[in-house]
Amino acid sequence: MLILVLIDLMFIIIFIHIVLSWMQILWVRIKIKFIDSILEPIYEKIKNIIPTTIWPFELAPAIVIVILLFVQIFIANYDPVLFTNYKNLINF
């Protein structure tokens, strides 16, 4: 269940990073070093494998989201009871 919590946390962090990067494009200088320190090593590993920049868009966050979704699907298929219990827990 910890993996599912971390995956959901990564979705939130990636979303915040995407929003802040768009705000940076609009000349609002917001830089959160904590988020960059978490995500940039992950993005760099993906960039080493495939090119991810299509000007002005960077596709590394989308690729990470797809990978996280595949991991969630794998966990849901491997242990459906754990997955449904977790989803019921976070939905209260």
N, C-alpha and C positions, 0 to 999 in steps of 0.2 A: 504494500500500500504506500510505502514511502516513495517508491518510484513514481507512482501516479501523482502524488503531491508535488514532487520535484518537476514533473512534466508540466503540470498546471502552473506552477510558479515560473517556469521558463517561458510559457506562453505569455504570462503577464509582463515579464521583464522584456521580452522581445517586442511586445506591443508598445510598451513605454518607450523603448529605444527607437522604434519606428516613428512614433509621434514626435519625439524630441528631435530626431534627425530632420523631419519635415519642418519643424519650427526653426531649426538652424538654417535651413534653406531660405526661410522667410526673414532672415536677418535677426532673428531672436536668438541671442547667444546663450543657450542653455546647454551646459555640459555636465553630465553626471559621470564622474570617473568610476564610480562603483559599477554601474551598468556596463560601461566600456570594458572594465577589467574582467567582467564575467563573459561578455559576448565576443569581444574581439579575438581571443584565442580560438574560439569555436569557428568564427567566421574565417579566420586565416587558414585553418585546416581545410575548410571547404574551398576557399579561393585557390589553394595549392593544387587541388584536384581538378576543378573546373573553373573557367572564367565566369565571374558572377556579376560583372558590371556592364550594364547597358545604359549608357549615358541618359539621363542623370540618375538612373535607378540602380540600386544594388540588390541583387537577387539572393544574397546569402541568407538574410532573415527568412525569406520564403522557403528556401531549401531546408533550413533548420526546422521550420514549422512542419514541413512535409515529413521530415524524418521523425519528429516527435509524434506526429499523427500515426505513422506506421508503427512506432513502438507502442502507442496506446492500443491500436488495433490488434497487434500481436498479443498484448497482455489480455485484452478482452476475449480473444479467441482461446488463449492458453488457459486462463482461469476466469470464466465468466462470472462466477459467484463473487470473487474478489472485486472485479470491476463494477458490478451492479451495487455491491455494498458500498463501495467508495463513492459512486455517483449519488446514491441515496443519502450518504452521510453529508456530502457537501451541499446537497439541495435542501436539507433540513425538512 
